[in-house]
């Protein structure tokens, strides 16, 4: 759901495609989206109102279903993307303007590249530490001396963080540029990517 300066995305899960295509299930998912859109910015937790709406539909259809997650982003510029198969959705909020074509490309980039954070500082430390251990073990196994091993690990860590941080990623439409190079005067405030298996 989008409105001026805000967008909301929710995920409600069920067990079968038959249920997901059911009109009652789809109506419930739209109601849950509307409830979430009236909430606060950020991650959306299941409220009593959301749970009651889901449970009412569960009782009607008789198949297990639940609210999985949701997010609301508020920003000057909002971009959205839903993959044609309905299994990947993206929201992005920017401070500052961005032309429609670039905004659309940014959303598709997020869908394809699956970043973890906006900048390298947003990549979780435990993930970086785990990757560093793997890189160090590989360097030691290769028989390199300590100085060369440290340089190898540092280089791998820079590449790893760049591959997970949105603004550092190579832009999917032009891999000679990083995402930060296409933003002009805009800055990314927040993004969300939901994917369903």
N, C-alpha and C positions, 0 to 999 in steps of 0.2 A: 504494500500500500504506500502510495506517495501523496504528499501534500506539499504545499509551499514550504521549502526549507527543511523537510523531514521525509524519512522513508522508514518503513517497518517491514520486517520479514520474519515469518514464523515457520517452524517445522512441526507438523503433527503427523505421527507415524501410525501405520496400521500393518496388518500381516499380509494382505494380498492386494494385487492390482485391482481385483474385482471390487474390493471395499474402497480403494482409493478413487475409483471412477464413480462410485455411488453418489447420487445427488445429495443425499443427506450428509454424507461425510464431507463433501465439498462445501456445502452450506455451513457446516460446523467449522471447517477450517477458515472460511471467510469471516465468520463471526469471531473466532479466536483472534484472527488478524486485526479486526476492528477493535477488539478489547485491548490488544497489545498496543495498537496505534494511539490509544488514549492514555497510555502509561508514560512513564518517564523515559528519558534517553538512556541508552546503554543496553546491557543484557537484560532480557526479560525472563523472569521466573514465572512458574505456573502459579497463578492466583486462584483463590477459591472460585471466582467467576469463570476463569478459564477451565479449571478442573470440572466444575459443574456442567459446563457446556459440552465438554468431551464425554463425560459420563452419561449425559442424556442421550447422546448419539450412540454410544456404546450399547446402551439398553435397547435402543431401537433396532440397530443393525445386528447386534449379537457377536461382533468380532472385536478382539482386543485392539485397543488404540490408546494413544497417549500424546500429550503435549511433550515435545522433545526439547525445543529451544526457541528462542526468539531474540531479536535485536531491533533497537530503534536508533537511528542516526539522525541528528539535527545538524545542518550546516548550510552555508550560503549557497553552495552548488551541490546538487544530489545527482548521482548516476545510479542506474539500475540495469541489471542484465539477468535474463532467465534463458538458460540454454534450451534449444528446441525440444530436447527430450524431457524437459521438466525436472531434471535431476540435479541441476546446478543453478544456484541463484547467487547474485552478487549485489551488494549495496556499497556505495562509496560516497563519502561526504568530504567536500573540499572547502577551504577558506579561500575565496577568490574565484574569479570566473575561469571557465574552460570551455572552449567551443564544443559543440555537440559531437562532432566527429571524433575528436580526441577523447572526450569523455566516454563515448561508446567504446573506443579502442582500449581505454584504461580498464573499463569494466570487463571486457573480454579477456584482457591480459590477466586480471585477477582470477577469473574463472579458469584459465588455462595454466597459469604459473603457480597457483596455490601458495601465495606468500603467507608467512606466519606473523609478521609484524610490519609496521610502516618503515622503521629504520632498524639498523643493526642492534641498537639498544633494546628493541622490543622483542628480539629473539630470546626465548627463555634460557637462562644461564645453565640450567641442568641439561638442556639439549646441546648447548655449545660444549659443556664439559664432557658429555658423553662422546660427542664427535671428536673432541680433542684427544681423548683416550684412544679412540680407534686410529686416528692419524698418527699418534705417537707410537702405538704398537706396530703399525705398518712401517714407520721409519726405522724403528729398531730392528724389525725383521729383515729389512733390506740391507742391514749391515753398515749403515751410514754412521759416521762419527757424531758425537753429541752436538757439535756446532751446526753441522749440515742438517741433522735431524730436526733441530729446533727451527731452522729456517724453513724446512719442508713443512713442518707442522704449522708454523705461522702463515705460510702461503695457503695451505689447505683451509685453515680457519677463515682467512679473509674471503676465499672463494665460497666457503660454506655459508657464511653470514650473508654475503651478497646474494646468494641463491635463495635465501629465505626472507630477506628484507625487501619489501615492495619497491622502495625508491632506488635500491641498488641493483635490482634485477634488470637483465637485458630485456628491452621492450620487445614483445612478441611480433609486432608489425615491422620493426626495424632493429635488428639485434646489434647494430652499431651504436645505438643509443641506450642509455639507462632510462628507467621510468622517470626519474627526476628531471631528465632533459626534455620531456614532452609537456611538463606542467606549466611552463611559462611562469606567471606570477602567483599561480595557485599553489596551495600546500594541502596535502592530504591530512585531514583531521581524523578520519576513522574509516574503516572498511569492514565488511563481513562477507564471508563466502560459506554458503551451506551446500553440501553435496550429499546426495542420497545414493547408497549403493543399489 
